[in-house]
Amino acid sequence: MEVYSCPDEGVLATVSGEIVRTFERNGDKYVAFTVRVSDAGGRLLAKVEHTSIYGLRSRA
């Protein structure tokens, strides 16, 4: 997570994101995405790059 600026209290923020890629490793399914937080004027406040598992392989 990168924080570029802290908004004043009460300032509205917009959160948007995009999927960067999906991939499979050892049978599990992953998604990598980037989330951006901006103020009402469009100024970038923070950015998060994250990878999550969204599908587990069968453990049977």
N, C-alpha and C positions, 0 to 999 in steps of 0.2 A: 504494500500500500504506500502510495506517495501522496502526501498532503502538501498542497501548494499554498493554500490560504484558508484561514478560518473566517467564516462569515459572521456578521453581527447577529445577535439574538433576534429572532423574528424574521430573518431574511428567508424567502422561499428558495428552495433548491430543487433542481431537476436531476433525476438519476436516469441514466441511459446505459445501454450495454450492447455488446455484440459478441457473437460466438466467433472465436478465432479459428478453432479447429476441433474436430472430434477424432478420436483414435481408440484403438483397442490394444490392451497389454495384458498378457496372460489370461485372455478370455474376458476380462472386465472391460466395460465401455467407459470412456472418459470424455469430458468436454472441457475445453479451455476457453475462457471468456475474459473480456475486459469491460469493466464498469467505470463510468465517468460520472462525477458529481459536479454540477455547474450551478452558479447563481442565476438569478433572473436576467442578468445582463449577458449571460453566456460565458462568463469568466470561469475557467476550470479551477475547481476547488480541491479535488482529489481524484486519484485514479487507482483502481485495484485490478490486478491481473491474477486470475485464480483458475485452478484446475480442480474439477470434481468428478467423482465416480457417479455415473447415473444408471449403470446396469452391471450387476454382479453375475459372474459366471455361475453355472450350476455347481453346487458343492457336493452333489451326490456321488 
